[in-house]
Amino acid sequence: MSSDVTGNLIWASVARRLSPSTTVGVSGSYTSLTLDDSRIWNVSLFNTYQLGNRFSMSGSAGVSVLSSNVTDNEATFTTNTTALYRLGRFLFAVTLDQDFQQTFTQGQDFGIVLARSYTGSVTYEVTPVISASVRGGYDDNQITGVGDARGTATAFTGEAGLSWQVRRWLAATLNYTYTRYDGNTSSGGVASANRVVFRLSTTF
């Protein structure tokens, strides 16, 4: 695959606020790339909804079509939806994602993939300034053939973290992340990674 990929993106959307808690709209986009003369069309409906301080949801549902000079037209259902639910000191979150992604814009080299992502998390407010969280995620990247790559790649991620608002201007976080990769490509195989990050951040 050539290391130089150029393209153009045209995007438009229109939205209407139906009530103080609900907004709906429609968006469309067209992307053209020099990579295998590929093109991606997308049309989606989107909405945001909030029920007091307990429940909120923002999401989209639509269709994307990928075409190129090396593959037949491929259509897929697309979504980018997040739902939040608060119960006492607990905050539950679920995110669903599916769409074509251009991996060469993310420091990778799988061409264009059909990416699916499922994420769930739970956050508990231990005190007004300390919170604990756990998160799990699953990613499935299906190679489309655009960009000369073949096969599939999946990843499972588990994460646990603590957050402490030490002062109004100082915050501390500690996170542990475990990731397992399973590739079925020319450079496939199984690999895992463990990462611990401690971070101090300030605001002025």
C-alpha positions as CSV (number, residue, x, y, z in Angstrom):
1,M,0.0,0.0,0.0
2,S,1.3,3.4,-0.9
3,S,2.4,5.5,2.1
4,D,0.9,8.6,0.6
5,V,-2.9,8.8,0.7
6,T,-4.9,11.9,0.0
7,G,-8.6,12.5,0.0
8,N,-11.5,14.9,0.3
9,L,-14.4,14.9,2.8
10,I,-17.8,16.6,2.3
11,W,-20.0,16.6,5.4
12,A,-23.3,18.2,6.3
13,S,-26.0,17.9,8.9
14,V,-29.3,19.5,10.0
15,A,-30.9,19.2,13.5
16,R,-34.1,20.3,15.2
17,R,-34.8,20.6,18.9
18,L,-38.1,19.0,19.6
19,S,-38.2,19.7,23.3
20,P,-35.7,20.8,26.1
21,S,-34.7,17.1,26.4
22,T,-34.8,15.9,22.8
23,T,-32.9,16.8,19.6
24,V,-33.1,14.9,16.3
25,G,-31.3,15.4,13.0
26,V,-29.9,13.9,9.9
27,S,-26.3,13.9,8.6
28,G,-24.5,12.9,5.4
29,S,-21.0,12.6,4.3
30,Y,-18.9,11.7,1.2
31,T,-15.2,10.7,1.3
32,S,-13.0,10.1,-1.7
33,L,-9.5,8.7,-1.3
34,T,-6.6,8.0,-3.6
35,L,-6.1,4.6,-1.8
36,D,-7.5,2.1,-4.4
37,D,-9.7,4.9,-5.7
38,S,-12.0,4.3,-2.7
39,R,-15.2,6.2,-1.8
40,I,-17.4,6.1,1.3
41,W,-21.0,7.5,1.4
42,N,-22.9,7.8,4.7
43,V,-26.4,8.9,5.7
44,S,-27.4,8.8,9.4
45,L,-30.2,9.8,11.7
46,F,-29.1,11.1,15.1
47,N,-30.7,12.1,18.3
48,T,-29.9,13.2,21.9
49,Y,-32.3,12.6,24.8
50,Q,-32.0,13.4,28.5
51,L,-34.4,12.4,31.3
52,G,-33.5,14.5,34.3
53,N,-30.2,13.7,35.9
54,R,-30.7,10.0,35.7
55,F,-30.7,8.9,32.1
56,S,-29.2,10.3,28.9
57,M,-28.6,9.0,25.4
58,S,-26.9,10.2,22.3
59,G,-26.7,8.1,19.2
60,S,-26.9,7.7,15.4
61,A,-28.1,5.0,13.0
62,G,-27.5,4.9,9.3
63,V,-25.9,3.3,6.3
64,S,-22.4,3.5,4.9
65,V,-21.4,2.3,1.4
66,L,-17.7,1.6,0.5
67,S,-16.7,1.3,-3.1
68,S,-13.2,1.0,-4.7
69,N,-11.5,-0.3,-7.8
70,V,-10.4,-3.5,-6.0
71,T,-13.7,-4.6,-4.3
72,D,-17.4,-4.7,-5.0
73,N,-19.6,-2.2,-3.3
74,E,-20.0,-3.0,0.4
75,A,-22.8,-1.6,2.5
76,T,-23.1,-1.7,6.3
77,F,-25.3,-0.5,9.1
78,T,-23.6,2.3,11.1
79,T,-24.1,3.5,14.6
80,N,-22.4,5.6,17.3
81,T,-24.5,5.4,20.4
82,T,-23.8,6.0,24.1
83,A,-26.3,5.6,26.9
84,L,-25.7,6.7,30.5
85,Y,-27.7,5.8,33.6
86,R,-27.2,7.1,37.1
87,L,-28.3,5.1,40.1
88,G,-27.4,6.6,43.5
89,R,-23.6,6.8,43.5
90,F,-23.2,4.5,40.5
91,L,-22.9,5.7,36.9
92,F,-23.4,3.0,34.2
93,A,-22.4,3.6,30.6
94,V,-22.7,1.6,27.4
95,T,-21.3,2.5,24.0
96,L,-21.8,0.8,20.6
97,D,-19.9,1.8,17.5
98,Q,-19.8,0.4,13.9
99,D,-18.6,2.1,10.7
100,F,-15.8,2.0,8.1
101,Q,-12.6,3.4,9.5
102,Q,-9.4,4.6,7.8
103,T,-6.7,3.1,9.9
104,F,-3.9,4.9,8.2
105,T,-5.0,8.1,9.9
106,Q,-4.5,6.4,13.3
107,G,-0.9,5.3,12.9
108,Q,-1.8,1.8,11.7
109,D,-1.6,0.1,8.4
110,F,-4.7,-2.0,7.8
111,G,-6.2,0.1,5.0
112,I,-10.0,0.6,5.4
113,V,-11.6,-1.7,7.9
114,L,-15.2,-2.3,9.1
115,A,-14.8,-1.5,12.8
116,R,-17.1,-2.7,15.6
117,S,-16.6,-1.6,19.1
118,Y,-18.6,-2.5,22.3
119,T,-17.8,-0.8,25.6
120,G,-19.4,-0.9,29.1
121,S,-18.3,0.8,32.2
122,V,-19.3,1.4,35.8
123,T,-18.2,4.3,38.0
124,Y,-18.8,4.5,41.7
125,E,-18.5,7.8,43.7
126,V,-16.7,6.7,46.9
127,T,-16.8,10.2,48.2
128,P,-17.5,13.6,46.6
129,V,-13.8,13.8,45.6
130,I,-12.9,10.1,45.0
131,S,-14.3,7.8,42.4
132,A,-13.5,4.2,41.2
133,S,-14.3,2.7,37.9
134,V,-14.1,-0.5,35.8
135,R,-14.5,-0.7,32.1
136,G,-14.5,-3.5,29.5
137,G,-14.3,-3.2,25.8
138,Y,-14.3,-5.4,22.7
139,D,-13.1,-4.3,19.3
140,D,-13.5,-6.3,16.0
141,N,-11.8,-4.9,12.9
142,Q,-12.8,-6.7,9.7
143,I,-10.5,-6.1,6.7
144,T,-12.3,-4.9,3.6
145,G,-9.5,-5.5,1.1
146,V,-9.0,-1.8,0.5
147,G,-5.4,-1.1,1.3
148,D,-4.0,-4.6,0.4
149,A,-4.5,-6.0,3.9
150,R,-6.4,-9.3,4.6
151,G,-7.9,-11.0,7.6
152,T,-9.4,-9.8,10.9
153,A,-8.2,-8.4,14.2
154,T,-9.9,-8.4,17.6
155,A,-9.0,-6.8,20.9
156,F,-10.3,-7.1,24.4
157,T,-9.6,-4.4,26.9
158,G,-10.2,-4.4,30.7
159,E,-9.5,-1.3,32.8
160,A,-9.7,-0.3,36.5
161,G,-9.1,3.1,37.8
162,L,-9.2,5.5,40.7
163,S,-9.7,9.3,40.5
164,W,-9.1,11.8,43.3
165,Q,-9.8,15.5,43.2
166,V,-7.0,16.5,45.6
167,R,-7.7,20.2,45.3
168,R,-10.0,22.3,43.1
169,W,-6.9,22.8,40.9
170,L,-5.2,19.4,41.3
171,A,-6.5,16.0,40.3
172,A,-4.8,12.6,40.5
173,T,-5.7,9.4,38.6
174,L,-4.4,5.8,38.7
175,N,-5.3,3.4,35.9
176,Y,-4.5,-0.2,35.1
177,T,-5.3,-1.5,31.6
178,Y,-5.0,-5.0,30.2
179,T,-5.4,-5.6,26.5
180,R,-5.4,-8.8,24.5
181,Y,-4.9,-8.7,20.7
182,D,-5.8,-11.6,18.4
183,G,-4.9,-11.0,14.8
184,N,-5.7,-13.1,11.7
185,T,-3.6,-11.2,9.2
186,S,-0.2,-11.7,7.5
187,S,1.4,-10.5,10.7
188,G,-1.2,-12.0,13.0
189,G,-0.9,-13.8,16.3
190,V,-1.9,-13.3,19.9
191,A,-0.4,-10.6,22.1
192,S,-1.2,-9.0,25.4
193,A,-0.2,-5.8,27.1
194,N,-0.4,-4.5,30.7
195,R,-0.2,-0.8,31.5
196,V,-0.3,1.2,34.7
197,V,-0.6,5.0,34.5
198,F,-0.5,7.5,37.3
199,R,-1.3,11.0,36.3
200,L,-1.4,14.4,38.0
201,S,-3.2,17.3,36.3
202,T,-3.7,20.9,37.2
203,T,-6.1,23.6,36.0
204,F,-5.7,27.3,36.5
